[in-house]
């Protein structure tokens, strides 16, 4: 008589094998407590929260130096809550998706001022904090506090879609993926399980070339057994991003460049930047130059891709004296220390074009 394995038994075997693999092969990350130490040394909720916010739409390799910089400068959530917004935004520069940084400050202030510096343990209360959505709340609850929570990031999404051969295109398939993740998430060590799944997706179960021979749960994987793991998850056809054009303006005097502070709301809100012609996600720049001058357009332009559109930013410079009283609100910043201004990547690229042009002249 052939024994038919129940769904519960299978789920238990999957989680057991993944945890065993994680115990042996867990990535060493600065915000993570190694699995063999987690029972004696629980994860720091501040570190878990900070890393999860930084990791949204950003790679681990890119986040590690930023995490080190933030935790050295602001070692606690209270320290971050007391920080100057301009300093935090400058430290974040280059990491992208700047709304995350603004919410980071708001969340730190809420935890510090309203919760006595203690992060809530439950998903429901975490979701009420600025910048924390369902995924981040689940990750903090599971990893920092050991609560059973269903954690689904992009890596886990891919693992689950392949494991259960879910062919509903994303984003519609997310509901089914979450249900299957819930089915195999254990009551104990839910945080380690989530991180085991993340590691599996980041290494063995990669996007283009999954190494199924090394996978600890390949025998349960429907996509592997059907011979087409790369086909999952199924994604809806991407729509072409609209292309926008704009101009940034370089105004220099006595070794200093004029920088503005962008409006708090909107693209790159609250960041120092070069003046521009008012480009935005929905339209090309149209406002013209910030001050009357003899402007010279450089041959090179900046190509930059945002989440919902791409931008070609031309760069204009002037050698003429400008009326400082007519300049938009801003400040003179030493060109030699421009790296300390915390410019967004877009404007850092524009500055490099100007400086390279000046060296050639």
C-alpha positions as CSV (number, residue, x, y, z in Angstrom):
1,X,0.0,0.0,0.0
2,X,1.4,3.4,-1.0
3,X,1.4,5.9,1.8
4,X,0.0,9.3,0.7
5,X,1.8,12.2,2.4
6,X,-0.6,14.8,3.9
7,X,-0.1,18.5,3.1
8,X,0.7,19.2,6.7
9,X,3.4,16.5,6.7
10,X,4.9,17.9,3.5
11,X,4.8,21.5,5.0
12,X,6.6,20.3,8.1
13,X,9.3,18.5,6.1
14,X,9.9,21.6,3.9
15,X,10.3,23.9,6.9
16,X,12.5,21.4,8.7
17,X,14.9,21.0,5.8
18,X,15.1,24.7,5.1
19,X,15.9,25.5,8.7
20,X,18.6,22.8,8.8
21,X,20.1,24.3,5.6
22,X,20.0,27.7,7.1
23,X,21.7,26.6,10.3
24,X,24.6,25.5,8.2
25,X,24.7,28.1,5.4
26,X,23.1,31.3,6.8
27,X,24.6,34.5,5.3
28,X,26.6,36.7,7.7
29,X,24.9,40.1,7.6
30,X,25.6,43.0,10.0
31,X,22.0,43.2,11.2
32,X,21.5,39.5,11.6
33,X,22.0,37.3,14.6
34,X,23.5,33.9,13.5
35,X,21.0,31.0,14.0
36,X,23.2,29.2,16.5
37,X,23.2,32.4,18.7
38,X,19.6,33.6,18.3
39,X,18.3,31.8,21.4
40,X,20.9,33.5,23.6
41,X,21.1,36.8,21.8
42,X,17.9,38.1,20.3
43,X,17.9,40.3,17.3
44,X,18.0,44.1,17.8
45,X,14.6,45.4,16.7
46,X,16.2,48.8,15.7
47,X,18.7,47.0,13.5
48,X,16.0,44.7,12.0
49,X,13.7,47.7,11.2
50,X,16.5,49.8,9.8
51,X,17.8,47.1,7.5
52,X,14.3,46.1,6.3
53,X,13.6,49.8,5.3
54,X,16.9,50.1,3.6
55,X,16.5,46.8,1.7
56,X,13.2,47.8,0.1
57,X,14.0,47.7,-3.6
58,X,17.7,47.7,-2.9
59,X,20.4,45.0,-2.9
60,X,22.1,43.6,0.2
61,X,25.5,44.7,-1.1
62,X,24.3,48.3,-1.6
63,X,22.7,48.4,1.9
64,X,25.6,47.1,4.0
65,X,27.8,50.3,4.0
66,X,24.7,52.5,4.6
67,X,23.6,50.3,7.5
68,X,27.1,50.6,9.0
69,X,27.2,54.3,8.5
70,X,23.7,54.9,10.1
71,X,24.3,52.6,13.1
72,X,27.7,54.2,13.8
73,X,26.2,57.7,13.7
74,X,22.8,56.9,15.2
75,X,23.2,53.8,17.3
76,X,19.7,53.8,18.7
77,X,16.2,54.7,17.5
78,X,16.2,57.6,20.0
79,X,19.5,58.9,18.5
80,X,18.0,58.8,15.0
81,X,14.8,60.5,16.2
82,X,16.9,63.4,17.5
83,X,18.9,63.7,14.3
84,X,18.6,66.7,11.9
85,X,16.5,65.8,8.9
86,X,19.1,67.3,6.6
87,X,21.8,65.1,8.1
88,X,19.7,61.9,7.7
89,X,18.7,62.8,4.1
90,X,22.4,63.5,3.3
91,X,23.5,60.2,4.8
92,X,20.8,58.4,2.8
93,X,21.9,60.0,-0.5
94,X,22.6,57.5,-3.2
95,X,20.4,54.8,-1.7
96,X,17.4,56.0,-3.7
97,X,13.6,56.0,-3.0
98,X,13.9,59.0,-0.7
99,X,10.4,58.7,0.7
100,X,11.8,55.8,2.7
101,X,14.3,58.2,4.4
102,X,11.6,60.7,5.3
103,X,9.4,57.9,6.7
104,X,12.5,56.6,8.6
105,X,12.7,59.8,10.5
106,X,9.0,60.0,11.2
107,X,9.0,56.4,12.4
108,X,12.0,56.9,14.7
109,X,10.3,59.9,16.2
110,X,7.0,58.0,16.7
111,X,8.8,55.0,18.4
112,X,11.0,57.3,20.5
113,X,8.3,59.8,21.6
114,X,5.1,57.7,21.7
115,X,6.4,54.2,22.6
116,X,9.4,55.1,24.9
117,X,11.8,53.8,22.3
118,X,10.4,50.3,22.1
119,X,9.2,48.8,18.9
120,X,5.8,46.9,19.1
121,X,6.0,43.2,18.7
122,X,2.7,42.6,16.9
123,X,2.2,43.1,13.2
124,X,-1.0,45.1,13.7
125,X,0.7,47.8,15.8
126,X,3.8,47.9,13.7
127,X,1.8,48.6,10.5
128,X,0.5,51.8,12.2
129,X,4.0,53.3,12.2
130,X,5.2,55.5,9.3
131,X,6.7,53.6,6.4
132,X,5.9,50.2,7.8
133,X,3.6,48.1,5.5
134,X,2.5,44.5,5.8
135,X,5.8,42.9,4.7
136,X,8.0,45.0,6.9
137,X,5.7,44.5,9.9
138,X,5.8,40.7,9.4
139,X,9.6,40.7,9.0
140,X,10.1,42.7,12.2
141,X,7.6,40.7,14.2
142,X,9.2,37.4,13.1
143,X,12.9,38.2,13.0
144,X,13.1,40.6,15.9
145,X,10.6,39.1,18.3
146,X,10.2,35.5,17.2
147,X,6.5,35.8,16.5
148,X,4.9,33.6,13.9
149,X,4.3,35.9,10.9
150,X,4.1,35.3,7.2
151,X,7.0,37.0,5.5
152,X,7.0,37.4,1.7
153,X,9.7,39.5,-0.1
154,X,10.7,39.2,-3.7
155,X,13.1,36.3,-3.0
156,X,10.5,34.4,-1.0
157,X,8.0,35.1,-3.7
158,X,10.2,33.4,-6.3
159,X,10.9,30.4,-4.1
160,X,7.2,29.8,-3.3
161,X,6.1,30.3,-6.9
162,X,8.5,27.6,-8.0
163,X,7.9,25.3,-5.1
164,X,4.2,25.2,-5.8
165,X,4.3,26.0,-9.5
166,X,2.0,29.0,-9.2
167,X,1.2,30.2,-12.7
168,X,-1.1,33.1,-11.9
169,X,0.8,36.2,-13.2
170,X,2.1,38.7,-10.7
171,X,0.8,40.8,-9.1
172,X,-2.5,38.8,-9.0
173,X,-0.5,35.7,-8.0
174,X,0.6,37.3,-4.7
175,X,-2.5,36.2,-2.8
176,X,-1.8,32.5,-3.7
177,X,1.9,32.9,-2.9
178,X,1.1,34.3,0.5
179,X,-1.3,31.5,1.2
180,X,1.3,28.8,0.4
181,X,3.9,30.6,2.4
182,X,1.6,30.6,5.4
183,X,1.0,26.9,4.9
184,X,4.7,26.1,5.4
185,X,5.7,28.7,7.9
186,X,6.4,26.9,11.2
187,X,5.1,28.1,14.6
188,X,8.6,28.0,16.1
189,X,11.6,29.9,14.6
190,X,9.4,31.8,12.1
191,X,12.1,34.5,11.9
192,X,14.9,32.1,11.1
193,X,12.5,30.4,8.6
194,X,11.9,33.7,6.8
195,X,15.6,34.4,6.6
196,X,16.3,30.9,5.4
197,X,13.8,31.5,2.5
198,X,15.4,34.9,1.8
199,X,18.8,33.3,1.6
200,X,17.6,30.5,-0.6
201,X,16.1,33.0,-3.1
202,X,19.2,35.2,-3.0
203,X,21.6,32.3,-3.7
204,X,20.4,28.9,-4.9
205,X,17.0,29.8,-6.2
206,X,18.2,32.7,-8.3
207,X,16.3,34.5,-11.0
208,X,18.1,33.2,-14.1
209,X,20.1,30.2,-13.1
210,X,18.8,28.4,-10.1
211,X,21.2,25.7,-8.8
212,X,18.5,23.1,-8.1
213,X,21.1,20.4,-7.4
214,X,22.0,22.3,-4.2
215,X,18.5,23.1,-3.1
216,X,17.5,21.4,0.2
217,X,13.8,21.2,-0.9
218,X,14.1,20.4,-4.6
219,X,12.4,17.1,-4.2
220,X,9.2,19.0,-3.2
221,X,9.6,21.6,-5.9
222,X,7.0,21.2,-8.6
223,X,8.7,23.6,-11.0
224,X,12.0,21.7,-10.6
225,X,10.3,18.4,-11.1
226,X,8.5,19.6,-14.3
227,X,11.9,20.9,-15.6
228,X,11.1,24.6,-15.9
229,X,11.9,26.5,-12.7
230,X,13.0,29.6,-14.6
231,X,9.4,30.0,-15.8
232,X,8.3,31.1,-12.4
233,X,7.1,33.4,-11.0
234,X,5.0,34.4,-14.0
235,X,5.0,38.1,-14.5
236,X,2.6,40.3,-16.4
237,X,4.1,42.2,-19.4
238,X,5.8,45.4,-18.4
239,X,4.5,48.7,-19.7
240,X,7.0,51.0,-21.2
241,X,8.1,53.8,-18.9
242,X,7.4,57.3,-20.0
243,X,10.5,59.3,-20.9
244,X,10.9,62.8,-19.5
245,X,13.5,65.5,-20.2
246,X,14.8,68.3,-18.0
247,X,17.8,70.6,-17.4
248,X,19.9,71.2,-14.4
249,X,21.9,74.4,-13.9
250,X,25.4,74.7,-12.6
251,X,26.1,78.2,-11.0
252,X,29.6,78.5,-9.6
253,X,31.4,81.4,-7.8
254,X,34.8,81.4,-6.2
255,X,35.0,77.6,-6.0
256,X,31.4,77.3,-4.7
257,X,28.3,76.0,-6.4
258,X,24.7,77.1,-5.7
259,X,22.6,74.3,-4.3
260,X,18.9,74.5,-3.5
261,X,16.7,72.4,-1.2
262,X,13.9,70.6,-3.0
263,X,10.4,70.9,-1.7
264,X,9.5,68.4,1.0
265,X,6.9,66.7,-1.1
266,X,7.5,65.3,-4.6
267,X,10.5,63.7,-6.3
268,X,13.7,63.7,-4.2
269,X,11.8,65.8,-1.6
270,X,13.9,67.6,1.0
271,X,17.2,66.9,-0.7
272,X,19.9,69.3,-1.6
273,X,20.2,69.6,-5.4
274,X,21.2,71.6,-8.4
275,X,18.5,74.1,-9.6
276,X,16.5,72.7,-12.5
277,X,13.7,73.6,-14.9
278,X,10.9,71.9,-13.0
279,X,10.9,68.4,-14.5
280,X,8.6,65.9,-12.8
281,X,7.3,62.4,-13.3
282,X,4.3,63.6,-15.3
283,X,5.9,66.2,-17.5
284,X,9.1,67.6,-19.1
285,X,10.8,70.5,-17.5
286,X,9.3,73.8,-18.6
287,X,10.2,76.5,-16.0
288,X,13.3,77.7,-17.7
289,X,16.6,78.7,-16.0
290,X,16.6,79.8,-12.4
291,X,18.3,83.1,-13.2
292,X,19.2,85.2,-16.2
293,X,22.7,84.3,-17.6
294,X,24.5,83.2,-20.7
295,X,24.0,79.5,-20.4
296,X,26.1,76.9,-22.2
297,X,24.6,73.4,-22.7
298,X,27.2,70.6,-22.2
299,X,27.4,67.8,-24.7
300,X,26.8,65.0,-22.2
301,X,23.5,64.5,-20.3
302,X,22.5,62.3,-17.4
303,X,20.3,59.3,-18.1
304,X,18.4,58.2,-14.9
305,X,15.7,55.6,-14.3
306,X,13.1,56.2,-11.6
307,X,10.4,53.7,-10.6
308,X,7.7,55.0,-13.0
309,X,9.6,57.0,-15.6
310,X,13.1,57.6,-17.1
311,X,14.7,61.0,-17.2
312,X,17.3,62.6,-19.6
313,X,18.7,65.5,-17.6
314,X,20.8,68.0,-19.6
315,X,23.4,70.1,-17.9
316,X,23.8,73.9,-18.4
317,X,26.6,76.0,-17.0
318,X,27.4,79.7,-17.1
319,X,30.6,81.6,-16.9
320,X,28.8,85.0,-16.5
321,X,28.2,86.8,-13.2
322,X,24.7,86.3,-12.0
323,X,22.4,88.4,-9.8
324,X,22.6,86.6,-6.4
325,X,19.4,88.4,-5.3
326,X,17.6,86.7,-8.1
327,X,18.7,83.2,-7.3
328,X,16.2,80.7,-5.8
329,X,16.5,80.0,-2.1
330,X,19.6,78.0,-1.5
331,X,23.3,78.0,-0.3
332,X,26.8,78.2,-1.7
333,X,28.5,74.9,-1.2
334,X,32.3,74.3,-1.7
335,X,32.9,72.3,-4.9
336,X,35.8,70.5,-3.3
337,X,33.5,69.0,-0.6
338,X,30.5,68.4,-2.8
339,X,30.5,64.7,-1.8
340,X,29.4,65.9,1.7
341,X,26.3,67.7,0.4
342,X,24.3,64.5,0.2
343,X,23.2,65.1,-3.4
344,X,20.8,62.4,-4.9
345,X,22.5,60.2,-7.4
346,X,20.9,62.1,-10.3
347,X,22.5,65.4,-9.4
348,X,25.8,63.7,-8.4
349,X,26.0,62.4,-11.9
350,X,25.3,65.9,-13.3
351,X,28.1,67.4,-11.1
352,X,30.6,64.8,-12.3
353,X,29.8,65.7,-15.9
354,X,30.5,69.4,-15.1
355,X,33.7,68.7,-13.3
356,X,34.9,66.4,-16.0
357,X,34.1,69.1,-18.6
358,X,36.0,71.7,-16.6
359,X,39.1,69.4,-16.5
360,X,39.1,69.1,-20.2
361,X,38.9,72.8,-20.9
